[in-house]
Every structure is written in structure tokens, then in C-alpha cells.
Amino acid sequence: MTNGQATLSKTKGCKSAFVCVVLYARNLSVNIHLPEKLVSVLVVGSLALDSIETPFGSVHDAIGGSATYISVAASYFVNPIRVVGVVGGDFPRSAITFLEDRKVDLDGLQVIKNGKTFRWSGRYHYDLNERDTLSTDLNVFEKFDPEIPEKYRKTRCVCLGNIDPVLQLKVLDQMDNPRLVVCDTMNYWIDRKKTDLQKTLKRINILILNDSEARLLSQEPNLIKAGRVIRSMGPRVLIIKKGEHGALLLTDQMTFSAPAYPMENIFDPTGAGDSFAGGFVGWLARTDDTSEENLKRAVIYGSTLASFCVEKFSVDGLKDLTYLRIQDRFREFRELSRFEDI
């Protein structure tokens, strides 16, 4: 092989017919993408226009929303990603084109021509864990009523963004026995609709939430104990995101602590959690494997996509990624906590 060349080969140790890339040059000038896997994931959540200020810059009416970040991140592992959501007539055509280029199926997207898209604006402090919400205008999202197209209803993998748990239940009622349901939630729903949320939890496989949400839902300050309480509510697997301190993966038999990637440049943490969910569910859908070892890999792939997300505003950090960049960072994550036995 000459410089700049690569070959694809089936390699010993590859999982689930995963095609490994064998490189014969350090500085590869071509983009190599993960071979396509035609597996669908249904994503239900918000599509929004965000105006964000951080100490490092600002954007106005940039595309955002849970369904946007989840679908873009997941699209690096499987396609098509099927999105159910709602936008107004002001949602940019360029955003639609971007999602379609990522092989996101938008047949489930409601476009209210005479309405306005959900908008959120916020300001982050130098400690990017702290932010002030400046405005929230639900607009067409206020009356969002998810209708799942007939062709989506047999989708075997579902990812529910952090929408009203009543709507999450409505989505599940329309589905034809999905094999895997991953769900996100937030403080607002835990505070205001805990009973409905508990009904949702009985029907899902995996719950993703952050540390403050886990403590609120479980009424338990210790995260390990909180995980036990929450898993008793229904989900077999729980992921507790801890921001710059990584994430916990909890099952009945296992506790796995994933590190956070040591970032030098963080421009915008908006969408990091949803990008995590997208990378996580995308990997599980691709491999069709929910063993404990593969759940660990999925957490690291989720963390990998989240780390790209925060490097730029909006979804710009998730644009034009390649298999090599994703895999290189995955390996860097692995090395962060790897050490030799004595």
C-alpha cells in the first residue's frame, strides 16, 4: 500500500459483522465512513431554534432540540433515522436538507406552515455547568401530538427525547412491540408529572438522566442507591450522566463508570446529553446486542459523540464526522482508564 491508501477487511475480533478499517498510512487524506447498516431507529422529541451565549461566542436561531441532536448522532451508526416532531413554517430549509443528507427520514415531521418553531435562548457562565434560561417559547411544540406513521410502527428501536411522559406513553401505545426503548427525562417532568413518568418507566428498557434528576426521581442522594431505586420502577438499565465527571452505567449485575473526555475547547454544551443518547442508541441498534460488555461500548460511543458536539455551537460539531475520527476518540476514551495489572 502506498501513502494515503487503506483497505477494508474482516478482522479477527470484529463484533457483529463489524468491518474493521486497516490503515497503512498515518496521515490519511481520504474520508473513510462506517459501512452502512440499514437498521431503523425511531426518535421522538423536539426540533428547535436556539439562541445561545457562552463566554466564547454566540449564535442566533441555530438548529437544536432533542430529536435533532439524537438523530444526527445516531445517524453515524445506522440509517434511516425516523423522526417524529413538529416545527413551524420558519424552520430553515437548510436544516431540513442537512437532516435529509444525514439520511434522517422526516415523513413523521409535522410542519405547521402558519406557526412558529419552538425557540429557546440561554446564557452560559464560565463554569459551563451553570446557565441562565433567558426565554422559552414553545410555539407549535406546545400542542405537539405525536402521530406515528404506519411505516414507523414496526421500528424495533425507539429513543424518546425528554418530552412530556404522557406523550412518551402515547408513542409507545402506537408502536408494535419494539425490542428496545431508550428514554430520557428531565427535572420538569419529575416535579410535575411523576405519576405519568412512572407509568412510562414500566414500559422502557433503558433510562438516561443526569445526576440531579436521578436524585430527584429516587429521593436518594447516593447515586448507586438512587440507581437501585429507579431500576425498581421498571428500566433494566440506567445511565446517570455526570457532565464533566463522566457517566454511570447501572444494571442489577454491574456498575460501570465511564470517564469524561478531557476537553481543551468547549464552546457550547447544549445538546451534549442528547448527542450522548444518539450515539448510545445508534451503537446498540447497529450491533443488536444489549449484553453488559456492549452496553459499556455504547456508553463510550455516546460519550464520544457528546464530546464532538460541545466543540462547536449547535450541531456543527457533529457535521462531517468520519468513522476514523469517531473511532480514534473512542480509543482515546478507552485509554483514559486503562492500566496494567501489578
BALOBA-1460 file (C-alpha; in Angstrom, 3 decimals):
// residues 342
<rec num="1" residu="m" x="0.000" y="0.000" z="0.000"/>
<rec num="2" residu="t" x="1.188" y="3.483" z="-0.740"/>
<rec num="3" residu="n" x="0.780" y="6.545" z="1.469"/>
<rec num="4" residu="g" x="-2.844" y="7.659" z="1.709"/>
<rec num="5" residu="q" x="-4.273" y="4.227" z="0.916"/>
<rec num="6" residu="a" x="-6.382" y="1.980" z="3.083"/>
<rec num="7" residu="t" x="-8.148" y="-1.324" z="2.775"/>
<rec num="8" residu="l" x="-11.275" y="-2.728" z="4.364"/>
<rec num="9" residu="s" x="-11.054" y="-6.238" z="5.679"/>
<rec num="10" residu="k" x="-12.876" y="-8.570" z="8.024"/>
<rec num="11" residu="t" x="-10.602" y="-8.749" z="11.012"/>
<rec num="12" residu="k" x="-10.456" y="-11.230" z="13.858"/>
<rec num="13" residu="g" x="-12.213" y="-9.821" z="16.908"/>
<rec num="14" residu="c" x="-14.700" y="-7.669" z="14.972"/>
<rec num="15" residu="k" x="-18.164" y="-7.689" z="16.533"/>
<rec num="16" residu="s" x="-21.470" y="-8.179" z="14.738"/>
<rec num="17" residu="a" x="-20.005" y="-8.318" z="11.223"/>
<rec num="18" residu="f" x="-18.350" y="-5.026" z="12.036"/>
<rec num="19" residu="v" x="-15.962" y="-4.097" z="9.227"/>
<rec num="20" residu="c" x="-12.640" y="-3.007" z="10.615"/>
<rec num="21" residu="v" x="-10.502" y="-0.484" z="8.831"/>
<rec num="22" residu="v" x="-6.879" y="-1.470" z="8.478"/>
<rec num="23" residu="l" x="-4.717" y="1.575" z="7.883"/>
<rec num="24" residu="y" x="-1.368" y="1.543" z="6.157"/>
<rec num="25" residu="a" x="-0.620" y="5.230" z="6.478"/>
<rec num="26" residu="r" x="-0.590" y="7.630" z="9.384"/>
<rec num="27" residu="n" x="-1.813" y="10.678" z="7.526"/>
<rec num="28" residu="l" x="-4.810" y="9.509" z="5.578"/>
<rec num="29" residu="s" x="-6.066" y="12.068" z="3.104"/>
<rec num="30" residu="v" x="-9.400" y="10.383" z="2.313"/>
<rec num="31" residu="n" x="-12.512" y="10.121" z="4.472"/>
<rec num="32" residu="i" x="-13.492" y="6.618" z="5.467"/>
<rec num="33" residu="h" x="-17.034" y="6.180" z="6.764"/>
<rec num="34" residu="l" x="-18.516" y="3.379" z="8.800"/>
<rec num="35" residu="p" x="-20.117" y="0.927" z="6.354"/>
<rec num="36" residu="e" x="-23.879" y="1.443" z="6.144"/>
<rec num="37" residu="k" x="-26.136" y="-0.555" z="8.422"/>
<rec num="38" residu="l" x="-29.759" y="-0.469" z="7.329"/>
<rec num="39" residu="v" x="-31.419" y="-0.537" z="10.736"/>
<rec num="40" residu="s" x="-34.066" y="1.999" z="11.703"/>
<rec num="41" residu="v" x="-34.260" y="3.981" z="14.925"/>
<rec num="42" residu="l" x="-37.363" y="5.985" z="15.780"/>
<rec num="43" residu="v" x="-36.631" y="9.299" z="17.522"/>
<rec num="44" residu="v" x="-39.435" y="11.352" z="19.067"/>
<rec num="45" residu="g" x="-38.680" y="14.743" z="20.552"/>
<rec num="46" residu="s" x="-38.294" y="18.446" z="19.923"/>
<rec num="47" residu="l" x="-36.830" y="20.323" z="16.989"/>
<rec num="48" residu="a" x="-35.966" y="23.882" z="17.931"/>
<rec num="49" residu="l" x="-34.192" y="27.093" z="17.110"/>
<rec num="50" residu="d" x="-31.728" y="28.034" z="19.838"/>
<rec num="51" residu="s" x="-30.077" y="31.353" z="20.625"/>
<rec num="52" residu="i" x="-27.065" y="30.741" z="22.826"/>
<rec num="53" residu="e" x="-24.454" y="32.893" z="24.523"/>
<rec num="54" residu="t" x="-21.285" y="31.490" z="26.060"/>
<rec num="55" residu="p" x="-18.058" y="33.199" z="27.129"/>
<rec num="56" residu="f" x="-16.652" y="32.038" z="23.772"/>
<rec num="57" residu="g" x="-19.256" y="33.325" z="21.339"/>
<rec num="58" residu="s" x="-22.917" y="33.284" z="20.463"/>
<rec num="59" residu="v" x="-25.416" y="32.054" z="17.862"/>
<rec num="60" residu="h" x="-28.941" y="33.114" z="16.978"/>
<rec num="61" residu="d" x="-31.700" y="30.759" z="15.814"/>
<rec num="62" residu="a" x="-29.337" y="27.804" z="15.419"/>
<rec num="63" residu="i" x="-30.974" y="24.418" z="14.935"/>
<rec num="64" residu="g" x="-31.371" y="22.384" z="18.098"/>
<rec num="65" residu="g" x="-33.856" y="20.284" z="20.040"/>
<rec num="66" residu="s" x="-33.581" y="16.773" z="21.437"/>
<rec num="67" residu="a" x="-34.750" y="14.985" z="18.274"/>
<rec num="68" residu="t" x="-32.237" y="16.920" z="16.176"/>
<rec num="69" residu="y" x="-29.195" y="16.031" z="18.261"/>
<rec num="70" residu="i" x="-30.260" y="12.418" z="18.858"/>
<rec num="71" residu="s" x="-30.960" y="11.734" z="15.200"/>
<rec num="72" residu="v" x="-27.755" y="13.324" z="13.903"/>
<rec num="73" residu="a" x="-25.572" y="11.441" z="16.404"/>
<rec num="74" residu="a" x="-27.339" y="8.110" z="15.774"/>
<rec num="75" residu="s" x="-27.061" y="8.558" z="12.002"/>
<rec num="76" residu="y" x="-23.340" y="7.808" z="12.179"/>
<rec num="77" residu="f" x="-24.159" y="4.209" z="13.110"/>
<rec num="78" residu="v" x="-27.439" y="3.264" z="11.392"/>
<rec num="79" residu="n" x="-29.963" y="4.571" z="8.904"/>
<rec num="80" residu="p" x="-32.618" y="5.582" z="8.333"/>
<rec num="81" residu="i" x="-33.308" y="7.556" z="11.493"/>
<rec num="82" residu="r" x="-37.051" y="8.156" z="11.646"/>
<rec num="83" residu="v" x="-38.041" y="11.405" z="13.337"/>
<rec num="84" residu="v" x="-41.419" y="12.386" z="14.753"/>
<rec num="85" residu="g" x="-41.679" y="16.025" z="15.811"/>
<rec num="86" residu="v" x="-43.182" y="19.381" z="14.890"/>
<rec num="87" residu="v" x="-41.808" y="22.652" z="13.506"/>
<rec num="88" residu="g" x="-43.250" y="25.907" z="12.222"/>
<rec num="89" residu="g" x="-43.072" y="27.338" z="8.753"/>
<rec num="90" residu="d" x="-39.996" y="29.314" z="9.863"/>
<rec num="91" residu="f" x="-37.843" y="26.201" z="10.335"/>
<rec num="92" residu="p" x="-34.942" y="26.677" z="7.884"/>
<rec num="93" residu="r" x="-34.947" y="24.704" z="4.673"/>
<rec num="94" residu="s" x="-31.183" y="24.322" z="5.134"/>
<rec num="95" residu="a" x="-31.832" y="22.419" z="8.381"/>
<rec num="96" residu="i" x="-34.244" y="20.063" z="6.599"/>
<rec num="97" residu="t" x="-31.671" y="19.475" z="3.877"/>
<rec num="98" residu="f" x="-28.942" y="18.787" z="6.442"/>
<rec num="99" residu="l" x="-31.082" y="16.179" z="8.204"/>
<rec num="100" residu="e" x="-32.080" y="14.546" z="4.938"/>
<rec num="101" residu="d" x="-28.426" y="14.390" z="3.891"/>
<rec num="102" residu="r" x="-27.782" y="12.502" z="7.143"/>
<rec num="103" residu="k" x="-30.447" y="10.011" z="5.934"/>
<rec num="104" residu="v" x="-32.958" y="11.154" z="8.523"/>
<rec num="105" residu="d" x="-36.482" y="10.183" z="7.422"/>
<rec num="106" residu="l" x="-38.740" y="13.191" z="8.038"/>
<rec num="107" residu="d" x="-42.070" y="11.692" z="6.976"/>
<rec num="108" residu="g" x="-43.108" y="11.943" z="10.642"/>
<rec num="109" residu="l" x="-42.255" y="15.635" z="10.909"/>
<rec num="110" residu="q" x="-45.298" y="17.885" z="11.183"/>
<rec num="111" residu="v" x="-44.788" y="21.301" z="9.585"/>
<rec num="112" residu="i" x="-47.281" y="23.932" z="10.739"/>
<rec num="113" residu="k" x="-46.913" y="26.464" z="7.941"/>
<rec num="114" residu="n" x="-48.500" y="29.377" z="9.792"/>
<rec num="115" residu="g" x="-46.858" y="28.575" z="13.139"/>
<rec num="116" residu="k" x="-43.507" y="29.297" z="14.740"/>
<rec num="117" residu="t" x="-40.889" y="26.747" z="15.732"/>
<rec num="118" residu="f" x="-40.072" y="26.076" z="19.388"/>
<rec num="119" residu="r" x="-37.410" y="28.552" z="20.486"/>
<rec num="120" residu="w" x="-35.072" y="28.552" z="23.468"/>
<rec num="121" residu="s" x="-32.410" y="31.061" z="24.469"/>
<rec num="122" residu="g" x="-29.831" y="30.791" z="27.223"/>
<rec num="123" residu="r" x="-26.579" y="32.189" z="28.548"/>
<rec num="124" residu="y" x="-23.771" y="30.014" z="29.903"/>
<rec num="125" residu="h" x="-21.252" y="31.133" z="32.535"/>
<rec num="126" residu="y" x="-17.511" y="30.426" z="32.579"/>
<rec num="127" residu="d" x="-18.476" y="27.355" z="34.559"/>
<rec num="128" residu="l" x="-20.407" y="25.834" z="31.695"/>
<rec num="129" residu="n" x="-22.382" y="23.703" z="34.128"/>
<rec num="130" residu="e" x="-24.219" y="26.903" z="35.043"/>
<rec num="131" residu="r" x="-26.616" y="28.582" z="32.663"/>
<rec num="132" residu="d" x="-29.469" y="31.035" z="32.713"/>
<rec num="133" residu="t" x="-32.540" y="30.411" z="30.598"/>
<rec num="134" residu="l" x="-33.422" y="33.741" z="29.017"/>
<rec num="135" residu="s" x="-36.575" y="32.682" z="27.194"/>
<rec num="136" residu="t" x="-38.606" y="29.621" z="26.266"/>
<rec num="137" residu="d" x="-41.258" y="29.931" z="23.553"/>
<rec num="138" residu="l" x="-42.931" y="26.574" z="22.932"/>
<rec num="139" residu="n" x="-44.912" y="27.875" z="19.945"/>
<rec num="140" residu="v" x="-46.099" y="24.903" z="17.831"/>
<rec num="141" residu="f" x="-44.455" y="22.455" z="20.241"/>
<rec num="142" residu="e" x="-46.976" y="23.438" z="22.928"/>
<rec num="143" residu="k" x="-49.670" y="21.395" z="21.160"/>
<rec num="144" residu="f" x="-47.400" y="18.661" z="19.851"/>
<rec num="145" residu="d" x="-49.380" y="15.432" z="19.498"/>
<rec num="146" residu="p" x="-47.110" y="12.678" z="18.163"/>
<rec num="147" residu="e" x="-48.709" y="10.629" z="15.414"/>
<rec num="148" residu="i" x="-46.534" y="7.713" z="14.363"/>
<rec num="149" residu="p" x="-46.734" y="6.988" z="10.620"/>
<rec num="150" residu="e" x="-47.791" y="3.450" z="9.790"/>
<rec num="151" residu="k" x="-44.417" y="2.603" z="8.244"/>
<rec num="152" residu="y" x="-42.654" y="3.611" z="11.500"/>
<rec num="153" residu="r" x="-44.700" y="1.422" z="13.826"/>
<rec num="154" residu="k" x="-42.649" y="-1.747" z="13.472"/>
<rec num="155" residu="t" x="-39.366" y="0.069" z="14.157"/>
<rec num="156" residu="r" x="-37.575" y="-2.155" z="16.629"/>
<rec num="157" residu="c" x="-35.526" y="0.535" z="18.356"/>
<rec num="158" residu="v" x="-37.133" y="3.653" z="19.864"/>
<rec num="159" residu="c" x="-35.488" y="6.658" z="21.511"/>
<rec num="160" residu="l" x="-37.810" y="9.012" z="23.396"/>
<rec num="161" residu="g" x="-36.483" y="12.511" z="23.959"/>
<rec num="162" residu="n" x="-37.278" y="14.377" z="27.184"/>
<rec num="163" residu="i" x="-40.852" y="15.277" z="26.242"/>
<rec num="164" residu="d" x="-43.992" y="15.044" z="28.390"/>
<rec num="165" residu="p" x="-44.276" y="11.455" z="29.718"/>
<rec num="166" residu="v" x="-47.927" y="11.441" z="28.615"/>
<rec num="167" residu="l" x="-46.660" y="11.885" z="25.038"/>
<rec num="168" residu="q" x="-43.986" y="9.241" z="25.577"/>
<rec num="169" residu="l" x="-46.732" y="6.803" z="26.568"/>
<rec num="170" residu="k" x="-48.787" y="7.784" z="23.541"/>
<rec num="171" residu="v" x="-45.842" y="6.968" z="21.285"/>
<rec num="172" residu="l" x="-45.396" y="3.544" z="22.876"/>
<rec num="173" residu="d" x="-49.121" y="2.843" z="22.531"/>
<rec num="174" residu="q" x="-48.744" y="3.272" z="18.761"/>
<rec num="175" residu="m" x="-45.698" y="1.033" z="18.411"/>
<rec num="176" residu="d" x="-45.738" y="-2.646" z="17.500"/>
<rec num="177" residu="n" x="-43.716" y="-4.246" z="20.294"/>
<rec num="178" residu="p" x="-40.291" y="-2.555" z="19.864"/>
<rec num="179" residu="r" x="-37.326" y="-4.604" z="21.030"/>
<rec num="180" residu="l" x="-35.503" y="-1.693" z="22.646"/>
<rec num="181" residu="v" x="-36.884" y="1.520" z="24.152"/>
<rec num="182" residu="v" x="-34.460" y="4.160" z="25.414"/>
<rec num="183" residu="c" x="-35.954" y="7.104" z="27.270"/>
<rec num="184" residu="d" x="-34.749" y="10.491" z="28.525"/>
<rec num="185" residu="t" x="-36.489" y="12.768" z="31.005"/>
<rec num="186" residu="m" x="-35.872" y="15.985" z="32.936"/>
<rec num="187" residu="n" x="-36.494" y="17.718" z="36.266"/>
<rec num="188" residu="y" x="-39.599" y="19.497" z="34.964"/>
<rec num="189" residu="w" x="-41.463" y="16.228" z="34.329"/>
<rec num="190" residu="i" x="-40.206" y="14.598" z="37.529"/>
<rec num="191" residu="d" x="-41.576" y="17.538" z="39.518"/>
<rec num="192" residu="r" x="-44.861" y="17.940" z="37.681"/>
<rec num="193" residu="k" x="-45.812" y="14.583" z="36.169"/>
<rec num="194" residu="k" x="-44.105" y="11.950" z="38.278"/>
<rec num="195" residu="t" x="-47.091" y="9.576" z="38.201"/>
<rec num="196" residu="d" x="-47.188" y="9.619" z="34.391"/>
<rec num="197" residu="l" x="-43.421" y="9.252" z="34.257"/>
<rec num="198" residu="q" x="-43.587" y="6.183" z="36.482"/>
<rec num="199" residu="k" x="-46.076" y="4.647" z="34.039"/>
<rec num="200" residu="t" x="-43.598" y="5.285" z="31.223"/>
<rec num="201" residu="l" x="-40.740" y="3.758" z="33.184"/>
<rec num="202" residu="k" x="-42.595" y="0.453" z="33.422"/>
<rec num="203" residu="r" x="-42.563" y="0.197" z="29.627"/>
<rec num="204" residu="i" x="-38.978" y="1.056" z="28.752"/>
<rec num="205" residu="n" x="-35.676" y="-0.823" z="28.785"/>
<rec num="206" residu="i" x="-33.151" y="1.941" z="29.380"/>
<rec num="207" residu="l" x="-33.465" y="5.308" z="31.130"/>
<rec num="208" residu="i" x="-30.969" y="8.124" z="30.643"/>
<rec num="209" residu="l" x="-30.929" y="11.085" z="33.034"/>
<rec num="210" residu="n" x="-28.423" y="13.299" z="34.840"/>
<rec num="211" residu="d" x="-27.295" y="13.099" z="38.450"/>
<rec num="212" residu="s" x="-29.623" y="15.796" z="39.811"/>
<rec num="213" residu="e" x="-32.575" y="14.191" z="38.022"/>
<rec num="214" residu="a" x="-31.656" y="10.762" z="39.435"/>
<rec num="215" residu="r" x="-31.577" y="12.160" z="42.968"/>
<rec num="216" residu="l" x="-34.895" y="13.958" z="42.456"/>
<rec num="217" residu="l" x="-36.654" y="10.936" z="40.991"/>
<rec num="218" residu="s" x="-35.373" y="8.496" z="43.617"/>
<rec num="219" residu="q" x="-35.293" y="10.863" z="46.614"/>
<rec num="220" residu="e" x="-31.909" y="9.303" z="47.331"/>
<rec num="221" residu="p" x="-28.680" y="11.368" z="47.493"/>
<rec num="222" residu="n" x="-26.328" y="8.448" z="46.822"/>
<rec num="223" residu="l" x="-26.252" y="7.684" z="43.103"/>
<rec num="224" residu="i" x="-25.674" y="3.945" z="43.496"/>
<rec num="225" residu="k" x="-28.666" y="3.669" z="45.810"/>
<rec num="226" residu="a" x="-30.612" y="6.035" z="43.545"/>
<rec num="227" residu="g" x="-29.933" y="3.697" z="40.648"/>
<rec num="228" residu="r" x="-31.330" y="0.755" z="42.566"/>
<rec num="229" residu="v" x="-34.498" y="2.677" z="43.411"/>
<rec num="230" residu="i" x="-35.029" y="3.831" z="39.821"/>
<rec num="231" residu="r" x="-34.422" y="0.397" z="38.328"/>
<rec num="232" residu="s" x="-37.113" y="-0.962" z="40.638"/>
<rec num="233" residu="m" x="-39.510" y="1.386" z="38.818"/>
<rec num="234" residu="g" x="-39.082" y="-0.502" z="35.547"/>
<rec num="235" residu="p" x="-35.975" y="0.123" z="33.416"/>
<rec num="236" residu="r" x="-33.481" y="-2.739" z="33.447"/>
<rec num="237" residu="v" x="-30.620" y="-0.402" z="32.611"/>
<rec num="238" residu="l" x="-29.940" y="3.075" z="33.959"/>
<rec num="239" residu="i" x="-27.426" y="5.635" z="32.761"/>
<rec num="240" residu="i" x="-26.680" y="8.598" z="35.004"/>
<rec num="241" residu="k" x="-24.847" y="11.416" z="33.220"/>
<rec num="242" residu="k" x="-22.456" y="13.423" z="35.391"/>
<rec num="243" residu="g" x="-21.309" y="16.082" z="32.938"/>
<rec num="244" residu="e" x="-17.580" y="16.711" z="33.167"/>
<rec num="245" residu="h" x="-17.306" y="13.766" z="35.557"/>
<rec num="246" residu="g" x="-18.440" y="11.153" z="33.041"/>
<rec num="247" residu="a" x="-21.352" y="8.735" z="33.339"/>
<rec num="248" residu="l" x="-22.518" y="5.750" z="35.373"/>
<rec num="249" residu="l" x="-23.995" y="2.651" z="33.762"/>
<rec num="250" residu="l" x="-26.029" y="0.624" z="36.248"/>
<rec num="251" residu="t" x="-27.668" y="-2.788" z="35.928"/>
<rec num="252" residu="d" x="-28.586" y="-5.428" z="38.512"/>
<rec num="253" residu="q" x="-25.223" y="-7.130" z="37.983"/>
<rec num="254" residu="m" x="-22.899" y="-4.274" z="37.072"/>
<rec num="255" residu="t" x="-21.727" y="-0.780" z="37.849"/>
<rec num="256" residu="f" x="-19.595" y="0.819" z="35.135"/>
<rec num="257" residu="s" x="-18.073" y="4.275" z="35.492"/>
<rec num="258" residu="a" x="-17.182" y="5.909" z="32.190"/>
<rec num="259" residu="p" x="-14.729" y="8.808" z="32.162"/>
<rec num="260" residu="a" x="-15.390" y="12.197" z="30.628"/>
<rec num="261" residu="y" x="-13.193" y="13.202" z="27.721"/>
<rec num="262" residu="p" x="-10.689" y="15.893" z="28.821"/>
<rec num="263" residu="m" x="-11.720" y="18.747" z="26.537"/>
<rec num="264" residu="e" x="-9.492" y="21.752" z="25.864"/>
<rec num="265" residu="n" x="-12.129" y="23.604" z="23.842"/>
<rec num="266" residu="i" x="-15.779" y="23.598" z="24.870"/>
<rec num="267" residu="f" x="-17.872" y="26.144" z="23.023"/>
<rec num="268" residu="d" x="-21.435" y="25.030" z="23.673"/>
<rec num="269" residu="p" x="-22.661" y="22.210" z="25.951"/>
<rec num="270" residu="t" x="-26.215" y="22.474" z="24.577"/>
<rec num="271" residu="g" x="-27.242" y="19.141" z="23.105"/>
<rec num="272" residu="a" x="-24.427" y="17.126" z="24.681"/>
<rec num="273" residu="g" x="-26.835" y="14.883" z="26.585"/>
<rec num="274" residu="d" x="-28.978" y="14.269" z="23.521"/>
<rec num="275" residu="s" x="-25.887" y="13.564" z="21.407"/>
<rec num="276" residu="f" x="-24.865" y="11.044" z="24.062"/>
<rec num="277" residu="a" x="-28.273" y="9.372" z="23.763"/>
<rec num="278" residu="g" x="-27.982" y="9.314" z="19.964"/>
<rec num="279" residu="g" x="-24.547" y="7.745" z="19.941"/>
<rec num="280" residu="f" x="-25.611" y="5.251" z="22.610"/>
<rec num="281" residu="v" x="-28.800" y="4.096" z="20.918"/>
<rec num="282" residu="g" x="-27.182" y="4.182" z="17.477"/>
<rec num="283" residu="w" x="-24.480" y="1.741" z="18.554"/>
<rec num="284" residu="l" x="-26.965" y="-0.606" z="20.243"/>
<rec num="285" residu="a" x="-29.192" y="-0.587" z="17.158"/>
<rec num="286" residu="r" x="-26.240" y="-1.249" z="14.884"/>
<rec num="287" residu="t" x="-24.968" y="-4.216" z="16.865"/>
<rec num="288" residu="d" x="-28.337" y="-5.582" z="18.045"/>
<rec num="289" residu="d" x="-26.560" y="-6.501" z="21.262"/>
<rec num="290" residu="t" x="-27.536" y="-5.394" z="24.777"/>
<rec num="291" residu="s" x="-25.032" y="-7.527" z="26.650"/>
<rec num="292" residu="e" x="-23.265" y="-5.783" z="29.501"/>
<rec num="293" residu="e" x="-19.994" y="-5.516" z="27.589"/>
<rec num="294" residu="n" x="-21.726" y="-3.944" z="24.608"/>
<rec num="295" residu="l" x="-23.661" y="-1.566" z="26.852"/>
<rec num="296" residu="k" x="-20.260" y="-0.342" z="28.060"/>
<rec num="297" residu="r" x="-19.154" y="0.233" z="24.476"/>
<rec num="298" residu="a" x="-22.406" y="2.074" z="23.765"/>
<rec num="299" residu="v" x="-21.810" y="4.408" z="26.716"/>
<rec num="300" residu="i" x="-18.355" y="5.237" z="25.370"/>
<rec num="301" residu="y" x="-19.694" y="5.813" z="21.863"/>
<rec num="302" residu="g" x="-22.343" y="8.070" z="23.371"/>
<rec num="303" residu="s" x="-19.676" y="9.978" z="25.255"/>
<rec num="304" residu="t" x="-17.620" y="10.190" z="22.070"/>
<rec num="305" residu="l" x="-20.428" y="11.848" z="20.092"/>
<rec num="306" residu="a" x="-21.168" y="14.200" z="23.013"/>
<rec num="307" residu="s" x="-17.522" y="15.269" z="23.094"/>
<rec num="308" residu="f" x="-17.670" y="16.251" z="19.413"/>
<rec num="309" residu="c" x="-20.940" y="18.095" z="19.977"/>
<rec num="310" residu="v" x="-19.563" y="20.512" z="22.578"/>
<rec num="311" residu="e" x="-16.614" y="21.586" z="20.432"/>
<rec num="312" residu="k" x="-18.809" y="23.885" z="18.340"/>
<rec num="313" residu="f" x="-22.177" y="25.615" z="18.507"/>
<rec num="314" residu="s" x="-25.432" y="23.860" z="17.614"/>
<rec num="315" residu="v" x="-24.913" y="20.671" z="15.577"/>
<rec num="316" residu="d" x="-21.781" y="21.986" z="13.870"/>
<rec num="317" residu="g" x="-19.574" y="19.707" z="15.969"/>
<rec num="318" residu="l" x="-21.493" y="16.699" z="14.641"/>
<rec num="319" residu="k" x="-21.246" y="17.655" z="10.985"/>
<rec num="320" residu="d" x="-18.919" y="15.806" z="8.633"/>
<rec num="321" residu="l" x="-17.533" y="13.339" z="11.157"/>
<rec num="322" residu="t" x="-15.858" y="10.219" z="9.786"/>
<rec num="323" residu="y" x="-15.526" y="6.693" z="11.101"/>
<rec num="324" residu="l" x="-11.843" y="7.298" z="11.712"/>
<rec num="325" residu="r" x="-12.398" y="10.397" z="13.868"/>
<rec num="326" residu="i" x="-15.100" y="8.665" z="15.892"/>
<rec num="327" residu="q" x="-13.041" y="5.516" z="16.322"/>
<rec num="328" residu="d" x="-9.871" y="7.412" z="17.244"/>
<rec num="329" residu="r" x="-11.698" y="9.247" z="20.001"/>
<rec num="330" residu="f" x="-13.359" y="6.022" z="21.150"/>
<rec num="331" residu="r" x="-9.883" y="4.554" z="21.596"/>
<rec num="332" residu="e" x="-8.743" y="7.665" z="23.457"/>
<rec num="333" residu="f" x="-11.638" y="7.179" z="25.861"/>
<rec num="334" residu="r" x="-10.573" y="3.586" z="26.386"/>
<rec num="335" residu="e" x="-7.009" y="4.635" z="27.187"/>
<rec num="336" residu="l" x="-8.155" y="7.187" z="29.780"/>
<rec num="337" residu="s" x="-8.852" y="4.493" z="32.357"/>
<rec num="338" residu="r" x="-6.704" y="1.643" z="31.099"/>
<rec num="339" residu="f" x="-3.815" y="0.422" z="33.213"/>
<rec num="340" residu="e" x="-1.719" y="-2.692" z="33.604"/>
<rec num="341" residu="d" x="-2.171" y="-5.091" z="36.483"/>
<rec num="342" residu="i" x="0.565" y="-5.280" z="39.125"/>
